[in-house]
Structure formats: structure tokens, C-alpha cells
Amino acid sequence: MPEDKAIDYSMAAGGVMAVLDRIGMSAVIGSFTKQFGKKAVIDEIAKDTGKSAARKIVDSALSTSAGGL
């Protein structure tokens, strides 16, 4: 296989992996939010990332799981 084809395939695979990672994490955070509440999930994530970043993470995950991908 020519090198340029291999690069094209690897770039496409990387994009697919990124989308799958985002969908998977959105499903996990969405599930935790339903079970424990949004505030509890933000508070837990904030222990490692800070409150502002945790809010962004949860809001982004919830918008993705609601079809905002």
C-alpha cells in the first residue's frame, strides 16, 4: 500500500475513533447525570478539573447525547 493511502486511512480512522469516544463518554456522563443528578456529576468531575471545566464537560456531553453531535 502506498504511503499516501496509509496516511489517508489512518486519518479517517482517527476521526472515527474521536467520534466514538465522544459518543461513549456522552453516554456514560448522561447515565450518571440521570442517576445522580447534574450537580453531583459536575462536583465529582470538578475535583480533577475545576468547576468551570467540569460544567463545560457535562454540558457538552449532555448536548451530544441529546443529538448535538
N, C-alpha and C positions, 0 to 999 in steps of 0.2 A: 504494500500500500504506500503510495507517495506521501511524503511528509505533510504536504498541504492538506490532503484529505484527512490525515490523522488529526491534525490541528482542528479542522472543521468539526470532526466528530467529537473531539474532546470538549470543544466549546459548547456544542449543543448538549452534550451530556451534563456539563456543569450547570447549564441553565435549568435543565430538567430537575437536577438534584436540588437546586436552590428553591424551586417552586415546591417540590415535595417536602423539603424541610420546613418551609413556611406553613404549608397546609397542615403538616403533622403537629407543629408547635401550636398552631392556632386551635387545633382540636383538643390538645392537652390543656391549654390555658382556658379554653371555653368550657371544658368539662369541670375544671377546678373552680371556675367562676360560678357555674351553676350550683356546684356542691357547697362551696364555702362562702360565696359572695365576692363581688368585685373588690371591695375594700380589703378583705383578708388576703386575697391573691396579690394585690398591689403591695400591701405591707410586707408580705413574705419575700417578694422579689426585691423590694426596696432594701432589704438587709444587705444585699450584694451590690445593688446598682445605684441606690439613691432613689428618693421618692419620684422625682421628675421623670427619670428614665423608666422607672417601673410603670408609671402611668402611661407613658408612650408605648411601652411593650404590650401592656394589656389592651389598650385601646386599638393598637394596630392588629393584634391577634383577634380581637373580637370583630373588627371590621372585615378581616379576611374570612373568618368563619361565617360571617353574615353575607358573603358573596362579594366582598370588596377587593378581591384579589386582583 
